[in-house]
């Protein structure tokens, strides 16, 4: 295995979990426990795939900047790994929250996700504190929680490899990737005051059949217009995105867990800046009138070779 499984093909169930390393446990104990965990990851993936061959099981783990600095002070940090800085626009804010490790677990059955989460718990429980655990589901025919199909303009699977995994041979973290993890709550009541046509103007696509609105109909602050990123030559650049629906309707909690995987975090950042700080005469992405961030963090997702180097102490 070369890469961690990050390319977000849809699965029926997802667990997204963020934890911190305990502050009151000696760092050397944490390092030993985490090395052991990394050593066990590859065989654990094999074992999970043997045990649940038909359940589309996938797993990825990311490491946050603070954790990297604490655990591996002598090894160069992945180039773009830094604590995510809050983006404060005139009206909307992308918050920055803590998190040392991030787990992205997917399978077509929730009990398979649970099985992996239980293994993590057994191996790491003495050295971690929970920050957030969100259980998500595939919503209808691949829709984000607000009822629009998600992922349509993502790169296809082959193109995604180029977009996601670091491919610079001179980068010591080649084959790794960065993930922006942001949890959003969603104001369903407010959203439902809009007509379908008004909702379509917020997104820039039609609701039922997921067709792009024509240029003359699509507002400049529609999500699919304002969030786009471009390189210096003006060419559109992409990342690999996923919005995982979660909800506890009896508590009036609805939300979308956004994941943006990219070998180049500056692309994701440009998209976020457009959304939260606005672009040209628009102050923000109009999707943000209905969604608010409750967490935001950047993690580096090492390749299996790098996980081995952590296990053997070569990354220290
Ligand atoms: C509440 C959070 C979000 C929701 C519910 C959401 C939902 C959607 C939906 C439904 C689409 C249209 C279908 C598709 O191509 O995927 C879309 C497109 C897109 N989203 Fe989001 N999104 C969210 C957050 C973000 C964030 C944080 C970013 C960037 C960091 C982003 C970047 C984009 C981009 C670049 C497109 C494609 C635009 C195009 O080329 O048409 N989205 N999103």
Boltz pocket constraint, residues with backbone or C-beta under 6 A from the ligand:
constraints:
  - pocket:
      binder: B
      contacts: [[A, 144], [A, 145], [A, 146], [A, 148], [A, 149], [A, 150], [A, 151], [A, 152], [A, 153], [A, 154], [A, 182], [A, 184], [A, 203], [A, 205], [A, 223], [A, 224], [A, 225], [A, 227], [A, 228], [A, 229], [A, 241], [A, 243], [A, 256], [A, 258], [A, 260], [A, 268], [A, 269], [A, 271], [A, 272], [A, 291]]
      max_distance: 6.0
